[in-house]
């Protein structure tokens, strides 16, 4: 690939991003629906969040009164990890959560893998007569355990970084824009990892994090075996920093603001952002349990409407200066008026480095909460729409890396995806907002969407999966 072609791939063409930046303000003036969707089943809600840039729409909906506008009294409950978010959701302590796009699939196939064991254990329990209260309590617990996490809407697309420690920089590795071609970058990174005496540690936030899948995909494109050449570990941010300092970790893949702070502290540099691995990939979602959605359909719509309005608000450049201090409040991210928030939201992304030079590049679509016109995001498509084809791609990667004991693409995949990523409620909200929706939930991801220029057809998922040479 020639330098001109490589730079066109890695930036989606400067002209298109200039178009996006110039038009993003106009694209975020939207009609708003009437605030009344009907009688709410529940008005006091507990919504779980994790301290990251993509909790911003929920923070804005709370701080700017959008939840109140739709009749909701919402408390945002900060959680330390994505795993804890899900635990609190399934316990019934939370009504809805900000969570990972792949979590519904992750949990579903985990449950499938343990169902037979649970049934066997139940059969071994001594039989005795239970009183009514015991039966009711057991039924409630069974209902909770059988409930599935379902996606309600997307919160954002893009938004992660793949970063490496100083040792990689000293060995000659650089951010993707420093290379003349993808082939040159592949040779450089492949040589570095193959010459290491033992597989280094690499940190991720959760096995179902999109950053895990896009990093593995990126490594595969470099000819690096994610299973053999690295050791993936789930670590908290403070442990990542310690791991980089000790040399136990070669790098990490995560969302913001942790990465920008680590770069500012000269602990790492960003090799690639995952927008350049898969343009427009889904990132975080607003989710609930399916049982909660069934019991609270009007409340769910009111909540989704408030969040959609907030997503539109977040994408308006006029609001950038006010968003960073709001997000930095102690009950959300506890980062104060961190200037890095504002830089990212303004489209100025720092790749870092150890040569004293500026690593800042203009990346207006590093993270999109609702809509920006780019080569990969054209109306009526937008960040909040749940593509079933996106879930199908994630499922191919779960199988590729043998997650949840999956060894082949499930024959019931289409039915499972429809169940876990329902679209009816969001369609009603979109109609109220006078938003046009794409026709259907499946689309082919064209070759230019991926770093390796390999298209993904959701109707040929098994065939696509069989095309990977590097896999578990």
ZAVO-705348 format. One record per residue (C-alpha): residue in three letters; x, z, y. Coordinates in Angstrom, 3 decimals. Each point is the difference from the previous one (the first is absolute). Layout:
<sites>
ala/X/Z/Y
...
</sites>
This chain:
<sites>
unk/0.000/0.000/0.000
unk/1.515/-1.013/3.341
unk/0.341/2.512/2.852
unk/-2.807/-1.636/1.953
unk/-2.337/0.207/-2.990
unk/1.034/3.583/-0.789
unk/-0.605/1.206/3.535
unk/-3.345/-1.766/-0.025
unk/-0.901/1.881/-3.166
unk/1.249/3.365/1.219
unk/-1.702/-0.066/3.390
unk/-3.049/-2.097/-0.898
unk/1.287/-2.319/2.719
unk/0.675/1.341/3.470
unk/-2.680/-2.209/1.468
unk/-2.751/1.505/-2.133
unk/1.018/3.553/0.886
unk/0.142/-0.880/3.669
unk/-3.509/-1.366/-0.420
unk/-1.045/3.246/-1.664
unk/1.515/2.135/2.737
unk/-1.571/-2.053/2.754
unk/-3.395/-0.022/-1.631
unk/-0.201/3.481/-1.509
unk/-1.560/1.483/3.108
unk/-2.766/-2.546/0.041
unk/-0.569/0.389/-3.718
unk/-0.783/3.703/0.285
unk/-3.042/-0.225/2.274
unk/-2.829/0.444/-2.484
unk/-3.700/0.645/0.075
unk/-1.037/3.493/-1.044
unk/-3.086/0.780/-2.080
unk/-2.730/2.482/0.774
unk/1.101/3.498/-0.995
unk/-2.984/0.721/-2.263
unk/0.178/-1.152/-3.643
unk/-2.825/2.255/-1.121
unk/-0.360/3.639/-0.981
unk/3.370/1.410/-1.030
unk/0.122/1.811/-3.331
unk/2.909/2.088/1.271
unk/1.426/0.507/3.500
unk/2.964/2.363/-0.484
unk/2.855/-1.830/-1.708
unk/3.493/0.928/-1.144
unk/2.303/-3.041/-0.085
unk/3.501/0.241/-1.439
unk/2.967/-1.630/1.719
unk/3.762/-0.217/-0.498
unk/2.353/0.048/2.998
unk/0.814/-3.681/0.425
unk/-0.645/-2.805/2.446
unk/-2.891/-1.314/-2.051
unk/-2.079/3.155/0.474
unk/-0.344/-1.149/3.625
unk/-3.520/-1.499/-0.295
unk/-1.348/3.293/-1.344
unk/1.757/1.952/2.748
unk/-1.381/-2.360/2.650
unk/-3.518/0.217/-1.446
unk/0.268/3.785/0.283
unk/1.716/0.231/3.395
unk/-1.965/-2.754/1.749
unk/-3.387/1.248/-1.170
unk/-0.849/-2.887/-2.298
unk/-0.981/2.278/-2.865
unk/-2.250/1.959/2.370
unk/-1.525/-3.231/1.269
unk/-1.295/-0.657/-3.516
unk/-1.284/3.552/-0.441
unk/2.918/1.403/-1.977
unk/1.926/3.226/0.440
unk/3.325/-0.805/-1.645
unk/2.950/2.251/-0.757
unk/3.226/-1.808/-0.871
unk/1.879/1.988/-2.631
unk/3.730/-0.722/-0.170
unk/1.465/-0.120/-3.510
unk/3.707/0.050/-0.962
unk/-0.049/-2.797/-2.600
unk/-2.132/-2.845/-1.303
unk/-0.376/1.857/-3.271
unk/-1.415/3.046/1.789
unk/-2.441/-2.201/1.906
unk/-1.461/-1.199/-3.274
unk/-0.073/3.459/-1.534
unk/-1.998/1.320/2.946
unk/-2.346/-2.987/-0.131
unk/-0.767/0.497/-3.686
unk/-0.417/3.746/0.458
unk/-2.820/-0.674/2.444
unk/1.791/1.602/2.958
unk/0.243/-3.363/1.769
unk/-2.770/-2.514/0.606
unk/2.288/-2.961/0.642
unk/3.705/-0.724/0.326
unk/2.657/-2.268/1.385
unk/1.748/-1.127/-3.163
unk/2.059/-2.718/-1.664
unk/-1.613/-3.369/-0.679
unk/0.949/0.117/-3.690
unk/-1.212/3.557/-0.670
unk/-3.453/-0.979/-1.346
unk/1.670/-2.192/-2.637
unk/2.742/2.541/-0.664
unk/-2.486/2.772/-0.705
unk/-2.399/-2.174/-1.962
unk/2.598/-1.205/-2.484
unk/1.512/3.465/-0.225
unk/-3.433/1.276/-0.991
unk/-0.397/-2.829/-2.507
unk/3.287/0.980/-1.599
unk/-0.993/3.652/-0.416
unk/-3.677/-0.458/-0.858
unk/0.508/-0.071/-3.764
unk/2.121/3.173/0.127
unk/-2.622/1.785/2.080
unk/-2.708/-1.027/-2.444
unk/2.074/1.248/-2.907
unk/0.642/3.337/1.718
unk/-3.709/0.388/0.735
unk/-0.813/-0.607/-3.643
unk/2.404/2.778/-1.044
unk/-1.610/2.635/2.235
unk/-1.951/2.651/-1.925
unk/-3.706/-0.631/0.151
unk/-2.173/2.766/1.429
unk/-3.226/0.302/1.902
unk/0.427/-0.139/3.788
unk/-2.333/1.486/2.542
unk/-1.523/-2.142/2.741
unk/2.511/1.065/2.644
unk/2.924/-0.894/-2.247
unk/-1.536/-3.394/-0.740
unk/-0.552/-0.685/3.710
unk/3.576/0.975/0.883
unk/1.429/-2.121/-2.795
unk/-2.138/-2.947/1.059
unk/1.273/0.337/3.581
unk/3.621/0.125/-1.139
unk/-0.553/-2.960/-2.310
unk/-1.557/-1.939/2.871
unk/3.032/0.702/2.191
unk/2.471/-1.004/-2.699
unk/-1.889/-3.204/-0.751
unk/-0.308/-1.038/3.649
unk/2.062/-2.979/1.116
unk/1.749/-0.382/3.322
unk/-1.461/-3.064/1.707
unk/1.261/-1.884/3.028
unk/-2.411/-0.183/2.936
unk/2.062/-2.159/2.365
unk/3.572/-0.836/0.901
unk/1.738/2.006/2.722
unk/2.904/-2.369/0.592
unk/2.229/-2.732/-1.378
unk/3.821/-0.066/-0.111
unk/1.910/3.056/1.224
unk/2.837/0.944/-2.411
unk/3.765/-0.299/0.077
unk/2.715/-0.331/-2.631
unk/3.034/1.908/1.266
unk/3.478/0.722/-1.343
unk/2.617/2.644/0.747
unk/3.319/-0.334/1.812
unk/1.943/-0.717/-3.200
unk/-1.907/-3.270/-0.404
unk/0.837/-0.953/3.585
unk/3.689/0.774/-0.527
unk/-0.084/-2.219/-3.093
unk/-1.129/-2.913/2.172
unk/-3.780/-0.040/-0.441
unk/-2.044/-0.824/3.085
unk/-3.637/-0.426/1.120
unk/-1.631/-3.243/-1.164
unk/0.306/-1.725/3.421
unk/3.810/0.162/-0.182
unk/0.111/-2.515/-2.864
unk/-0.015/-3.773/0.315
unk/-2.243/-0.463/-3.018
unk/-1.935/1.885/-2.625
unk/2.572/-1.162/-2.558
unk/2.822/1.568/2.020
unk/-1.916/3.269/0.201
unk/-0.715/-0.107/-3.742
unk/3.676/-0.457/-0.849
unk/1.091/2.830/2.285
unk/-2.528/2.540/-1.266
unk/0.285/-1.013/-3.641
unk/3.785/0.376/0.063
unk/-0.227/3.440/1.598
unk/-2.462/1.468/-2.491
unk/1.640/-1.555/-3.061
unk/3.392/1.472/0.947
unk/-1.279/3.576/0.257
unk/1.316/2.194/-2.810
unk/-3.386/1.594/-0.632
unk/-3.542/-0.605/1.239
unk/-0.515/1.766/3.337
unk/-3.127/1.913/0.926
unk/-2.675/-1.674/2.098
unk/-2.847/1.995/1.550
unk/-3.674/-0.883/0.292
unk/-3.039/2.034/1.059
unk/-2.168/-0.658/-3.076
unk/0.077/-2.348/-3.015
unk/-3.170/-1.697/1.314
unk/1.386/-0.470/3.523
unk/0.024/-3.610/1.131
unk/3.600/0.599/1.065
unk/0.852/0.566/-3.673
unk/-1.481/-3.340/-1.051
unk/1.397/-2.025/2.901
unk/3.454/1.569/-0.383
unk/0.093/-0.833/-3.698
unk/-1.179/-3.522/0.815
unk/2.707/-0.302/2.671
unk/2.660/1.260/-2.401
unk/-1.141/-2.474/-2.638
unk/0.352/-2.827/2.501
unk/3.578/1.174/0.603
unk/0.615/-0.151/-3.755
unk/0.128/3.803/-0.199
unk/-1.755/1.745/-2.886
unk/-2.017/2.886/1.441
unk/-0.059/1.772/-3.377
unk/3.646/-0.463/-0.949
unk/1.909/-0.153/3.284
unk/-1.732/2.862/1.862
unk/-1.699/3.319/-0.737
unk/-3.284/0.288/1.890
unk/-0.963/3.533/1.012
unk/-3.046/1.441/1.759
unk/1.374/2.192/2.792
unk/-1.194/1.735/3.151
unk/1.597/-1.139/3.304
unk/2.277/3.052/0.381
unk/1.355/-0.587/-3.511
unk/0.621/-3.662/0.814
unk/2.197/0.953/2.945
unk/1.962/2.453/-2.143
unk/0.369/-2.612/-2.734
unk/1.420/-2.559/2.419
unk/2.492/2.527/1.363
unk/1.168/1.039/-3.468
unk/0.234/-3.555/-1.287
unk/-2.536/0.573/-2.777
unk/-2.304/-2.537/1.638
unk/0.927/-3.548/0.945
unk/-3.226/-0.457/1.939
unk/-3.750/0.375/0.238
unk/-3.200/-1.891/0.755
unk/-2.593/1.643/2.180
unk/-2.361/-0.285/2.930
unk/0.546/1.174/3.555
unk/0.992/2.137/1.900
unk/2.436/1.480/-2.502
unk/2.023/-3.193/-0.273
unk/0.533/-0.472/3.744
unk/1.074/3.615/0.382
unk/2.471/-0.375/-2.874
unk/1.439/-3.111/1.634
unk/0.289/1.807/3.339
unk/1.878/2.804/-1.780
unk/2.433/-2.597/-1.399
unk/-0.838/0.762/-3.625
unk/-1.110/-3.512/-0.991
unk/-0.748/-3.564/1.086
unk/-2.985/-2.176/-0.872
unk/0.843/-2.847/-2.358
unk/-3.476/-1.519/0.175
unk/-3.528/0.823/1.034
unk/-2.536/-0.667/-2.701
unk/-2.005/-2.312/2.218
unk/2.861/-2.391/-0.787
unk/-0.493/0.562/-3.736
unk/-3.751/-0.619/0.008
unk/-1.486/-1.047/3.303
unk/-3.218/1.881/0.717
unk/0.026/2.267/-3.040
unk/-2.600/2.794/-0.103
unk/1.350/3.443/0.758
unk/-2.252/3.062/0.419
unk/-3.739/0.318/-0.548
unk/-2.856/2.300/0.892
unk/-1.312/1.266/-3.336
unk/-2.439/2.430/-1.584
unk/-1.231/0.832/-3.470
unk/-2.644/-2.368/-1.347
unk/-2.322/2.954/-0.579
unk/0.343/1.010/3.663
unk/-0.720/-3.544/1.146
unk/-3.114/-0.149/-2.159
unk/-1.236/3.326/1.399
unk/0.850/-0.768/3.642
unk/-0.451/-3.748/0.652
unk/-1.162/0.329/3.632
unk/2.680/2.555/0.848
unk/2.599/-2.288/-1.560
unk/-1.111/-2.894/2.201
unk/0.099/2.159/3.130
unk/3.512/1.156/-0.897
unk/1.151/-3.557/-0.691
unk/-1.482/-1.252/3.272
unk/1.902/2.650/1.957
unk/3.250/-0.866/-1.790
unk/-0.490/-3.754/0.472
unk/-0.547/0.530/3.720
unk/3.167/2.113/0.064
unk/1.987/-2.704/-1.826
unk/-1.022/-2.494/2.664
unk/1.010/2.485/2.690
unk/3.444/0.484/-1.575
unk/0.771/-3.728/0.085
unk/-0.663/-0.345/3.736
unk/3.356/-0.120/1.871
unk/-1.612/1.746/2.969
unk/-0.218/3.187/-2.061
unk/3.593/0.160/-1.267
unk/1.259/2.511/2.568
unk/-2.787/2.494/-0.708
unk/0.109/-0.222/-3.801
unk/3.460/1.464/-0.633
unk/-0.651/3.428/1.618
unk/-3.347/0.278/-1.797
unk/1.541/-0.772/-3.384
unk/2.849/2.416/0.695
unk/-2.232/3.073/0.247
unk/0.913/2.858/-2.331
unk/-3.168/-0.295/-2.085
unk/0.805/-3.636/-0.812
unk/3.711/-0.895/-0.134
unk/1.592/2.753/2.120
unk/2.428/-2.451/1.610
unk/-0.975/0.564/3.636
unk/0.400/-2.944/2.356
unk/2.529/-1.699/-2.263
unk/1.023/-3.256/1.671
unk/0.435/-1.710/-3.365
unk/-3.786/0.039/-0.526
unk/-0.519/-1.913/3.223
unk/2.796/-2.466/-0.773
unk/-1.483/-0.880/-3.383
unk/-3.532/-0.303/1.389
unk/1.351/-2.242/2.762
unk/1.564/-2.279/-2.622
unk/3.642/1.005/0.496
unk/1.484/0.776/-3.392
unk/3.448/1.509/-0.478
unk/1.898/-1.037/-3.141
unk/2.833/2.395/0.870
unk/3.625/-0.426/-0.977
unk/3.392/1.665/0.217
unk/1.809/-2.450/2.293
unk/-1.248/1.341/3.325
unk/-2.084/-3.111/0.652
unk/-3.727/-0.090/0.633
unk/-2.023/-0.646/-3.124
unk/-3.275/-0.454/1.865
unk/-2.055/-3.106/-0.721
unk/-3.416/-1.087/1.212
unk/-2.420/0.517/-2.890
unk/-3.525/0.165/1.480
unk/-1.584/-0.086/-3.453
unk/2.082/2.731/-1.621
unk/-3.312/1.774/-0.513
unk/-3.485/-1.374/0.684
unk/-3.018/2.291/0.067
unk/-2.676/-2.646/0.482
unk/1.056/-3.432/1.181
unk/2.820/-2.007/1.506
unk/0.128/-3.763/-0.247
unk/2.998/-0.909/-2.176
unk/0.835/-2.693/-2.546
unk/-1.395/2.234/-2.734
unk/-2.945/1.645/1.785
unk/-2.652/-2.319/1.369
unk/-3.623/0.828/0.725
unk/-2.271/0.876/-1.703
unk/2.703/1.790/-2.015
unk/1.061/3.379/1.393
unk/1.872/3.107/-1.087
unk/-3.049/2.092/-0.901
unk/-1.486/-2.481/-2.478
unk/0.606/0.902/-3.655
unk/1.290/-3.034/-1.887
unk/-0.508/0.311/-3.746
unk/2.878/-2.438/-0.407
unk/2.296/2.570/1.660
unk/-1.028/2.538/-2.632
unk/0.624/-2.598/-2.708
unk/3.559/-0.524/1.289
unk/0.637/3.740/-0.046
unk/-1.270/0.149/-3.570
unk/2.471/-2.716/-1.051
unk/2.805/2.166/1.356
unk/-1.299/3.068/-1.825
unk/0.164/-1.983/-3.220
unk/3.366/-1.505/0.935
unk/1.532/3.478/0.278
unk/-2.080/1.494/-2.850
unk/-1.691/2.576/2.169
unk/-2.750/2.085/-1.629
unk/1.034/-1.464/-3.383
unk/-1.296/-3.438/0.976
unk/1.673/-2.739/-2.027
unk/-2.258/-2.957/0.783
unk/-2.387/-1.042/2.740
unk/-3.318/1.741/-0.812
unk/-2.777/-2.241/-1.254
unk/-2.509/2.021/2.024
unk/2.082/-0.164/3.182
unk/-2.613/-1.856/2.070
unk/-2.722/2.521/-0.837
unk/2.284/2.969/0.663
unk/1.103/-1.373/3.369
unk/-3.592/-0.641/1.068
unk/-0.851/3.571/-0.951
unk/2.943/1.598/1.825
unk/0.037/-2.211/3.105
unk/-3.716/-0.393/0.831
unk/-0.826/-2.157/3.006
unk/-3.744/0.423/0.620
unk/0.247/2.960/2.387
unk/2.746/-1.623/2.055
unk/-1.992/-3.236/0.155
unk/-2.855/1.941/1.617
unk/2.389/1.519/2.541
unk/1.553/-3.374/0.784
unk/-3.460/-1.447/0.587
unk/-0.758/2.825/2.438
unk/3.240/-0.821/1.834
unk/-0.865/-3.722/0.013
unk/3.138/-0.655/-2.048
unk/0.122/-3.063/-2.216
unk/1.430/0.659/-3.449
unk/1.953/-2.298/-2.319
unk/-2.089/-1.738/-2.638
unk/0.743/1.759/-3.262
unk/2.536/2.681/-0.873
unk/2.638/-2.197/-1.655
unk/2.592/-2.203/1.656
unk/3.194/-1.692/-1.070
unk/3.064/1.506/1.655
unk/1.942/-3.106/0.968
unk/3.753/-0.355/-0.736
unk/1.002/0.695/3.609
unk/-1.593/3.457/-0.249
unk/2.743/1.278/-2.330
unk/3.750/0.305/0.378
unk/0.614/-2.029/-3.180
unk/-2.516/-2.719/0.938
unk/-2.047/0.501/-3.174
unk/-3.765/-0.278/0.506
unk/-2.459/2.444/-1.533
unk/-3.293/-1.288/-1.381
unk/-2.222/2.962/-0.974
unk/-1.791/-2.221/-2.500
unk/3.309/-0.473/-1.829
unk/1.297/3.565/0.206
unk/1.233/0.167/-3.607
unk/1.862/-3.293/0.388
unk/1.554/1.251/3.257
unk/1.094/3.213/-1.700
unk/1.700/-1.894/-2.806
unk/2.152/-1.819/2.544
unk/2.115/3.065/0.829
unk/3.398/0.136/-1.680
unk/0.792/3.487/1.291
unk/-2.536/2.538/-1.245
unk/-0.155/3.248/-1.958
</sites>
